[in-house]
């Protein structure tokens, strides 16, 4: 039971980091145009 929340938290954390990087890239492209 300890593994499941840990795995979910890790997955959620990586997804949020991916979204942040994605938004930063979109913003950079938008300002460069």
N, CA, C and O atoms as a Tripos MOL2 file, in Angstrom:
@<TRIPOS>MOLECULE
protein
  132   131    33     0     0
PROTEIN
NO_CHARGES

@<TRIPOS>ATOM
      1 N           0.8270   -1.2150    0.0000 N.3       1 UNK1
      2 CA          0.0000    0.0000    0.0000 C.3       1 UNK1
      3 C           0.8570    1.2580    0.0000 C.2       1 UNK1
      4 O           0.3940    2.3300   -0.3910 O.2       1 UNK1
      5 N           2.0780    1.1310    0.4290 N.am      2 UNK2
      6 CA          2.9410    2.3140    0.4330 C.3       2 UNK2
      7 C           3.4790    2.6070   -0.9630 C.2       2 UNK2
      8 O           3.7970    3.7490   -1.2940 O.2       2 UNK2
      9 N           3.5740    1.5650   -1.7680 N.am      3 UNK3
     10 CA          4.1660    1.7270   -3.0970 C.3       3 UNK3
     11 C           3.2350    2.4950   -4.0400 C.2       3 UNK3
     12 O           3.6920    3.3090   -4.8430 O.2       3 UNK3
     13 N           1.9480    2.2370   -3.9420 N.am      4 UNK4
     14 CA          1.0050    2.8470   -4.8790 C.3       4 UNK4
     15 C           0.9550    4.3780   -4.7650 C.2       4 UNK4
     16 O           1.0980    5.0470   -5.7880 O.2       4 UNK4
     17 N           0.7610    4.9620   -3.5860 N.am      5 UNK5
     18 CA          0.7620    6.4240   -3.4920 C.3       5 UNK5
     19 C           2.1030    7.0220   -3.9150 C.2       5 UNK5
     20 O           2.1500    8.0900   -4.5250 O.2       5 UNK5
     21 N           3.1840    6.3270   -3.5860 N.am      6 UNK6
     22 CA          4.5060    6.8310   -3.9540 C.3       6 UNK6
     23 C           4.6440    6.8590   -5.4750 C.2       6 UNK6
     24 O           5.1280    7.8320   -6.0520 O.2       6 UNK6
     25 N           4.2130    5.7840   -6.1030 N.am      7 UNK7
     26 CA          4.2820    5.7100   -7.5600 C.3       7 UNK7
     27 C           3.3790    6.7800   -8.1830 C.2       7 UNK7
     28 O           3.7680    7.4330   -9.1510 O.2       7 UNK7
     29 N           2.1950    6.9570   -7.6380 N.am      8 UNK8
     30 CA          1.2700    7.9540   -8.1690 C.3       8 UNK8
     31 C           1.8450    9.3560   -8.0130 C.2       8 UNK8
     32 O           1.7390   10.1790   -8.9220 O.2       8 UNK8
     33 N           2.4500    9.6260   -6.8690 N.am      9 UNK9
     34 CA          3.0310   10.9390   -6.6270 C.3       9 UNK9
     35 C           4.1770   11.2010   -7.5980 C.2       9 UNK9
     36 O           4.3060   12.2980   -8.1420 O.2       9 UNK9
     37 N           4.9970   10.1950   -7.8070 N.am     10 UNK10
     38 CA          6.1320   10.3360   -8.7280 C.3      10 UNK10
     39 C           5.6350   10.5930  -10.1460 C.2      10 UNK10
     40 O           6.1710   11.4440  -10.8550 O.2      10 UNK10
     41 N           4.6150    9.8570  -10.5500 N.am     11 UNK11
     42 CA          4.0600   10.0260  -11.8890 C.3      11 UNK11
     43 C           3.4440   11.4160  -12.0370 C.2      11 UNK11
     44 O           3.6560   12.0850  -13.0490 O.2      11 UNK11
     45 N           2.6970   11.8460  -11.0490 N.am     12 UNK12
     46 CA          2.0650   13.1510  -11.0810 C.3      12 UNK12
     47 C           3.1140   14.2590  -11.1120 C.2      12 UNK12
     48 O           2.9500   15.2600  -11.8090 O.2      12 UNK12
     49 N           4.1830   14.0750  -10.3590 N.am     13 UNK13
     50 CA          5.2560   15.0620  -10.2970 C.3      13 UNK13
     51 C           5.9350   15.2080  -11.6570 C.2      13 UNK13
     52 O           6.1920   16.3240  -12.1080 O.2      13 UNK13
     53 N           6.2220   14.0960  -12.3000 N.am     14 UNK14
     54 CA          6.8790   14.1470  -13.6130 C.3      14 UNK14
     55 C           5.9550   14.7730  -14.6570 C.2      14 UNK14
     56 O           6.4130   15.4920  -15.5450 O.2      14 UNK14
     57 N           4.6600   14.5010  -14.5500 N.am     15 UNK15
     58 CA          3.6990   15.0950  -15.4880 C.3      15 UNK15
     59 C           3.6630   16.6170  -15.3070 C.2      15 UNK15
     60 O           3.6220   17.3540  -16.2920 O.2      15 UNK15
     61 N           3.6780   17.0830  -14.0760 N.am     16 UNK16
     62 CA          3.6410   18.5260  -13.8370 C.3      16 UNK16
     63 C           4.9150   19.1940  -14.3470 C.2      16 UNK16
     64 O           4.8650   20.3080  -14.8680 O.2      16 UNK16
     65 N           6.0520   18.5210  -14.2010 N.am     17 UNK17
     66 CA          7.3060   19.0740  -14.7230 C.3      17 UNK17
     67 C           7.2500   19.1400  -16.2460 C.2      17 UNK17
     68 O           7.6870   20.1190  -16.8500 O.2      17 UNK17
     69 N           6.7100   18.0930  -16.8590 N.am     18 UNK18
     70 CA          6.5910   18.0710  -18.3200 C.3      18 UNK18
     71 C           5.6960   19.2140  -18.7990 C.2      18 UNK18
     72 O           6.0080   19.8660  -19.7950 O.2      18 UNK18
     73 N           4.5960   19.4600  -18.1050 N.am     19 UNK19
     74 CA          3.6840   20.5460  -18.4810 C.3      19 UNK19
     75 C           4.3720   21.8990  -18.3340 C.2      19 UNK19
     76 O           4.2040   22.7800  -19.1780 O.2      19 UNK19
     77 N           5.1430   22.0640  -17.2690 N.am     20 UNK20
     78 CA          5.8620   23.3310  -17.0820 C.3      20 UNK20
     79 C           6.8510   23.5740  -18.2100 C.2      20 UNK20
     80 O           6.9130   24.6740  -18.7610 O.2      20 UNK20
     81 N           7.6170   22.5580  -18.5520 N.am     21 UNK21
     82 CA          8.5960   22.7010  -19.6420 C.3      21 UNK21
     83 C           7.8760   22.9840  -20.9570 C.2      21 UNK21
     84 O           8.3200   23.8120  -21.7520 O.2      21 UNK21
     85 N           6.7700   22.2930  -21.1760 N.am     22 UNK22
     86 CA          6.0020   22.4870  -22.4020 C.3      22 UNK22
     87 C           5.4910   23.9300  -22.5000 C.2      22 UNK22
     88 O           5.5740   24.5460  -23.5630 O.2      22 UNK22
     89 N           4.9670   24.4640  -21.4030 N.am     23 UNK23
     90 CA          4.4670   25.8390  -21.4090 C.3      23 UNK23
     91 C           5.5910   26.8380  -21.6310 C.2      23 UNK23
     92 O           5.4090   27.8310  -22.3350 O.2      23 UNK23
     93 N           6.7440   26.5870  -21.0400 N.am     24 UNK24
     94 CA          7.8870   27.4850  -21.2270 C.3      24 UNK24
     95 C           8.3270   27.4760  -22.6900 C.2      24 UNK24
     96 O           8.6470   28.5210  -23.2560 O.2      24 UNK24
     97 N           8.3410   26.3030  -23.2900 N.am     25 UNK25
     98 CA          8.7280   26.2150  -24.7070 C.3      25 UNK25
     99 C           7.7240   26.9550  -25.5860 C.2      25 UNK25
    100 O           8.1150   27.6830  -26.4990 O.2      25 UNK25
    101 N           6.4580   26.7760  -25.3200 N.am     26 UNK26
    102 CA          5.4230   27.4650  -26.1040 C.3      26 UNK26
    103 C           5.5670   28.9760  -25.9540 C.2      26 UNK26
    104 O           5.4400   29.7160  -26.9300 O.2      26 UNK26
    105 N           5.8280   29.4300  -24.7420 N.am     27 UNK27
    106 CA          5.9760   30.8560  -24.4950 C.3      27 UNK27
    107 C           7.1990   31.4110  -25.2290 C.2      27 UNK27
    108 O           7.1390   32.5040  -25.7910 O.2      27 UNK27
    109 N           8.2920   30.6760  -25.2260 N.am     28 UNK28
    110 CA          9.4930   31.1190  -25.9390 C.3      28 UNK28
    111 C           9.2360   31.2090  -27.4400 C.2      28 UNK28
    112 O           9.6420   32.1720  -28.0900 O.2      28 UNK28
    113 N           8.5670   30.2110  -27.9770 N.am     29 UNK29
    114 CA          8.2550   30.2260  -29.4160 C.3      29 UNK29
    115 C           7.3230   31.4020  -29.7320 C.2      29 UNK29
    116 O           7.4950   32.0820  -30.7430 O.2      29 UNK29
    117 N           6.3540   31.6280  -28.8740 N.am     30 UNK30
    118 CA          5.3960   32.7120  -29.1070 C.3      30 UNK30
    119 C           6.0930   34.0720  -29.1090 C.2      30 UNK30
    120 O           5.7790   34.9270  -29.9360 O.2      30 UNK30
    121 N           7.0390   34.2760  -28.1860 N.am     31 UNK31
    122 CA          7.7350   35.5550  -28.1190 C.3      31 UNK31
    123 C           8.7690   35.7040  -29.2270 C.2      31 UNK31
    124 O           9.1180   36.8250  -29.5970 O.2      31 UNK31
    125 N           9.2580   34.6050  -29.7560 N.am     32 UNK32
    126 CA         10.2620   34.6830  -30.8220 C.3      32 UNK32
    127 C           9.6320   35.0040  -32.1710 C.2      32 UNK32
    128 O          10.3190   35.4800  -33.0750 O.2      32 UNK32
    129 N           8.3670   34.7540  -32.3150 N.am     33 UNK33
    130 CA          7.7010   35.0110  -33.6070 C.3      33 UNK33
    131 C           7.4460   36.4890  -33.8410 C.2      33 UNK33
    132 O           6.8960   36.8640  -34.8760 O.2      33 UNK33
@<TRIPOS>BOND
     1     1     2 1
     2     2     3 1
     3     3     4 2
     4     3     5 am
     5     5     6 1
     6     6     7 1
     7     7     8 2
     8     7     9 am
     9     9    10 1
    10    10    11 1
    11    11    12 2
    12    11    13 am
    13    13    14 1
    14    14    15 1
    15    15    16 2
    16    15    17 am
    17    17    18 1
    18    18    19 1
    19    19    20 2
    20    19    21 am
    21    21    22 1
    22    22    23 1
    23    23    24 2
    24    23    25 am
    25    25    26 1
    26    26    27 1
    27    27    28 2
    28    27    29 am
    29    29    30 1
    30    30    31 1
    31    31    32 2
    32    31    33 am
    33    33    34 1
    34    34    35 1
    35    35    36 2
    36    35    37 am
    37    37    38 1
    38    38    39 1
    39    39    40 2
    40    39    41 am
    41    41    42 1
    42    42    43 1
    43    43    44 2
    44    43    45 am
    45    45    46 1
    46    46    47 1
    47    47    48 2
    48    47    49 am
    49    49    50 1
    50    50    51 1
    51    51    52 2
    52    51    53 am
    53    53    54 1
    54    54    55 1
    55    55    56 2
    56    55    57 am
    57    57    58 1
    58    58    59 1
    59    59    60 2
    60    59    61 am
    61    61    62 1
    62    62    63 1
    63    63    64 2
    64    63    65 am
    65    65    66 1
    66    66    67 1
    67    67    68 2
    68    67    69 am
    69    69    70 1
    70    70    71 1
    71    71    72 2
    72    71    73 am
    73    73    74 1
    74    74    75 1
    75    75    76 2
    76    75    77 am
    77    77    78 1
    78    78    79 1
    79    79    80 2
    80    79    81 am
    81    81    82 1
    82    82    83 1
    83    83    84 2
    84    83    85 am
    85    85    86 1
    86    86    87 1
    87    87    88 2
    88    87    89 am
    89    89    90 1
    90    90    91 1
    91    91    92 2
    92    91    93 am
    93    93    94 1
    94    94    95 1
    95    95    96 2
    96    95    97 am
    97    97    98 1
    98    98    99 1
    99    99   100 2
   100    99   101 am
   101   101   102 1
   102   102   103 1
   103   103   104 2
   104   103   105 am
   105   105   106 1
   106   106   107 1
   107   107   108 2
   108   107   109 am
   109   109   110 1
   110   110   111 1
   111   111   112 2
   112   111   113 am
   113   113   114 1
   114   114   115 1
   115   115   116 2
   116   115   117 am
   117   117   118 1
   118   118   119 1
   119   119   120 2
   120   119   121 am
   121   121   122 1
   122   122   123 1
   123   123   124 2
   124   123   125 am
   125   125   126 1
   126   126   127 1
   127   127   128 2
   128   127   129 am
   129   129   130 1
   130   130   131 1
   131   131   132 2
@<TRIPOS>SUBSTRUCTURE
     1 UNK1         2 RESIDUE 1 A UNK
     2 UNK2         6 RESIDUE 1 A UNK
     3 UNK3        10 RESIDUE 1 A UNK
     4 UNK4        14 RESIDUE 1 A UNK
     5 UNK5        18 RESIDUE 1 A UNK
     6 UNK6        22 RESIDUE 1 A UNK
     7 UNK7        26 RESIDUE 1 A UNK
     8 UNK8        30 RESIDUE 1 A UNK
     9 UNK9        34 RESIDUE 1 A UNK
    10 UNK10       38 RESIDUE 1 A UNK
    11 UNK11       42 RESIDUE 1 A UNK
    12 UNK12       46 RESIDUE 1 A UNK
    13 UNK13       50 RESIDUE 1 A UNK
    14 UNK14       54 RESIDUE 1 A UNK
    15 UNK15       58 RESIDUE 1 A UNK
    16 UNK16       62 RESIDUE 1 A UNK
    17 UNK17       66 RESIDUE 1 A UNK
    18 UNK18       70 RESIDUE 1 A UNK
    19 UNK19       74 RESIDUE 1 A UNK
    20 UNK20       78 RESIDUE 1 A UNK
    21 UNK21       82 RESIDUE 1 A UNK
    22 UNK22       86 RESIDUE 1 A UNK
    23 UNK23       90 RESIDUE 1 A UNK
    24 UNK24       94 RESIDUE 1 A UNK
    25 UNK25       98 RESIDUE 1 A UNK
    26 UNK26      102 RESIDUE 1 A UNK
    27 UNK27      106 RESIDUE 1 A UNK
    28 UNK28      110 RESIDUE 1 A UNK
    29 UNK29      114 RESIDUE 1 A UNK
    30 UNK30      118 RESIDUE 1 A UNK
    31 UNK31      122 RESIDUE 1 A UNK
    32 UNK32      126 RESIDUE 1 A UNK
    33 UNK33      130 RESIDUE 1 A UNK
